[in-house]
Amino acid sequence: MSNGARALARFTVRSRRTLEIPALRSPRVLKRCERSAPHAAQSRYHRRDPPRTDAAFVLSFCLQSPRNTGHLRSMRRGWIFSCATLLLLTASLSAKSLTLYVATNGNDAWSGRLEKPALDGKDGPLAALPAALEKTRAARQNSAKTPDRISILLRGGTYSVAQPVVLAPEDSGSDADHPLTIAAYRDEKPVLSGGRRIRGWKKVEGKSGLWHATIPEVREGKWYFRQLFINGHRKQRARTPNNGYLEAEGEYLAENPVRFKYRDGDIKKEWAGTDAELIALHKWVDLRQFIREVDLASHVVTLSANISPHVKEPKARYYIENTADALDAPGEWHLDRKTGVVSYRAEAGEDLNKAEVIAPLIHSTLLKLEGDFSARKPVQHVVVRGLTFAHTDWALPENGYLDTQAAVHVGGDVLLEGATDCHIEGCAFVHLGGYALELGKGCQHCQVNANEFTDIGGGGIRVGESAKRADAFEMNFGHVISDNHLHQLGRVFAPAVGIIIFQSGQNHVAHNHIHDLYYSAISVGWNWGYQETPCRENIIEFNHLHDVGQGVLSDMGGIYTLGIQKGTVLRNNLIHEVNSYSYGGWGLYTDEGSTDIVLENNVVYRCKSAGFHQHYGRENIIRNNIFAFGNEHQLMRTREEEHVSFVFTNNIVYFDSGDLLGSNWKNEKYAIDHNVYFDARPDASDATMRFAGVGLDEWRKRGHDPHSIIVDPLFVAPRQSDFRLKPGSPALQLGFRPIDLREVGVRKKFKQQVRDTD
């Protein structure tokens, strides 16, 4: 197919980037079509994009719009034929495009213009992405021949990345319709891997299932790794205990460095001063430090760094990794830095001489899009599509690591800083050590769509920074994060979050599916209290969040918020199975200072502590939600303040265990009415329903729920998690609006559209 024909075909496959054709900007064509085109442009999902008014889009819409059928009939056939011909000629002649190919059998000395090596072996694709970027930079040097559309297509296979691949402002696309595209060749799977394959495995005689390999670079101090992947699966570092945790005796004895008393036999003296790591879990954070000293007489262990007083708790849970004598279970491995020997205890049927064994080489980012902050130039109009990012490690500081919340100090393995209008779509992020993707300092109007994140050491996506930026160029805002599937997160850093928004506003997080992680699924805000922040006007909607927490940490939410957030809305989310270790497994959690947030049309069920909890905040609105089957409580409120905490109206609360209201409801600084409450236990009744310890009549005398009712809302099948309302539900009569969950989570149609886009 010619370039022109291919361009014309794109108009009929719902491409989001149609070629702009100046020759079609005639007033006669546009005037006839513009009456229909703008409303279609405005209805596009990515609502922050400007409406499309270029001629190609307008004409393509006109040819498809029923509204223009009459117009088309009135046109002469010759005029239509002329326009079609003009499309072909203009697309092929006026657009200057450059496509380069990269392949595992390529050569960086070749031109990169061929999809595969020529028969004579003198030309073909390039071998590496950095070489392709150099070719594009060289092509831009001739202003008369500078291509306005550049594509780099990677053939299938694994590409080893020893240093981050960096894109700078000079790599930017021409504009939003002519981006630099780095993409997978159609129907192929290129992998950017920061790992290296380990070979030379030998069975250890006399030790069933034990294998080892010697790595000279480790012995020489040139390489060290903390993760190992065999046949596409993360393997466990030698761990004691194999399951569960050890437990400290009593309180911590010191804070800097950490000291505590251990139980007899749990810690060995020979572990001190080695690469053995002690990982402790405290409330909502973890600690990963080295063992400096072990006192056998007093049973006191001294670690390598500090611990924050506010997260200390008695009888802290901990475990120890990377000791040789803990290598006692199939699937475990150990690395000896001094000898350079990596040992692995094989699982049934594993032959390491036939297996693919990969350890990470790279401790930083695989791919970086980096603007120039001193020159105030962003990298912009870049599309990364269909790539797989895999095999990165994380660098443990010399004295270990102590989290403060959400693994905030762990960066992204794909990092964007100073990036504008850049898209990451249809990619896979697997077997990574930190957060998978970071939209950091100075990122504006980027999109992260239809990607998969799985087996991640940290969290999935982090947006913004912990710092507040005053310089407009350095601010972070305006991103779309949609239709992503994130699961198996926090495999190294348990407190990591699925999607976290720090000091960033005007973001749209929608239609994501997040599950199987140990802390909050979505977190919005990074300010404890009532100071103004740039985190505002964030829309969090149609996300499916479940299997959150899994009893590992405490104090979490399916969706968690902090600080003043005027214009932020949490709506139409499906949240269930949020389980903490001790306290704090909540579905919707407005934590410290959460203010001016609307929570509506959410369905929340089977959360350990409560479906909704507000620690403290101001004037939040909780309306038209369903909260069901909370284990300990259904609704919780903690700190009393002199302003209105929240307005709670037109909700349905349905339960069969625990209390209706938990924690603190004494000072009456909340507005609550027009709700439906129902206790589904067989022995429950209106008389047994308690509102903070009192019956409904007494509760109403305190000024609450004057129009609320205690009645079965008539769900279709609540115990099968079907919370649709039957006809005649009393909740409908009270003003409750049915919640449609059919569009929750990843939309298959949208994902297919991304894959089909040229």
Number of C-alpha atoms within 10 A of each C-alpha: 7 10 15 20 15 14 20 21 14 19 20 13 12 15 16 16 16 21 22 19 17 13 14 19 17 10 11 9 15 19 11 16 22 17 13 16 22 15 12 13 19 15 10 14 11 15 12 15 13 10 15 19 16 18 23 23 21 25 23 18 22 23 17 12 14 12 13 16 12 9 13 15 9 8 10 9 11 9 10 12 11 11 16 13 15 16 22 19 15 19 24 18 11 14 19 13 15 16 18 23 27 31 26 18 14 22 20 19 13 17 17 26 17 17 19 19 19 11 8 7 10 11 19 26 28 29 22 22 23 17 17 25 18 11 16 22 14 11 15 15 10 10 8 7 11 18 19 18 19 24 21 23 26 30 26 18 14 17 21 19 25 17 14 19 17 17 20 17 18 15 22 25 24 17 14 15 16 23 24 25 22 24 25 24 20 14 10 14 19 23 25 22 24 28 25 16 13 19 17 10 19 15 19 15 9 7 9 10 19 20 20 20 19 19 20 13 12 19 16 13 11 9 15 22 18 20 24 26 18 17 13 14 15 21 16 22 22 27 24 22 14 16 8 11 16 19 17 20 16 13 14 18 14 13 15 13 14 19 23 20 20 21 12 13 9 14 22 15 15 12 20 18 14 15 17 21 22 21 20 20 22 23 22 25 23 24 22 25 26 23 27 20 18 22 14 14 7 10 18 20 21 21 26 21 21 18 22 14 10 9 13 16 15 13 17 19 16 20 21 26 23 24 21 17 11 18 23 16 16 16 20 23 29 26 27 19 19 12 13 19 17 19 23 29 23 19 13 9 7 14 15 21 14 10 15 15 19 22 21 27 22 26 22 22 24 25 20 20 26 24 25 15 14 6 7 12 17 24 24 31 23 28 23 19 25 27 25 20 25 26 29 30 27 23 17 12 10 10 16 19 21 20 21 17 16 24 23 19 14 20 22 26 30 23 24 26 23 26 33 26 23 27 23 22 25 24 24 21 25 24 27 31 31 31 32 33 24 24 27 27 28 25 31 28 19 25 22 22 26 28 25 20 27 21 25 30 27 31 42 33 24 25 25 28 20 17 12 19 18 9 8 8 16 20 22 33 29 19 27 22 25 28 27 28 22 26 22 21 31 27 22 20 26 25 31 33 32 36 24 27 26 24 25 31 28 21 26 23 24 24 26 29 24 30 25 20 27 31 36 34 35 24 23 26 27 25 24 15 16 16 9 12 19 21 28 24 19 25 19 23 24 27 30 25 28 27 21 30 29 18 17 21 25 25 22 32 32 35 24 24 28 25 28 28 27 20 16 24 20 22 22 25 30 23 29 27 22 34 31 26 18 14 16 23 35 39 38 30 26 27 24 21 23 29 26 20 26 21 23 22 25 27 26 28 30 24 32 26 28 32 32 25 26 24 19 22 28 25 18 23 19 23 24 25 26 23 27 26 26 31 20 19 23 30 22 21 21 16 15 18 13 9 12 16 25 23 17 20 22 24 27 25 25 25 22 17 15 17 21 24 19 20 14 14 17 13 12 17 17 20 16 21 19 22 24 24 22 21 24 15 10 7 7 12 13 14 11 12 18 15 18 16 14 13 14 22 13 13 16 16 10 13 13 19 20 16 13 21 20 19 18 17 22 16 17 14 12 16 10 7 15 10 21 17 20 14 10 10 16 18 26 15 9 16 14 23 16 15 18 14 18 8 13 20 23 23 17 10 8 16 18 12 15 19 16 13 13 16
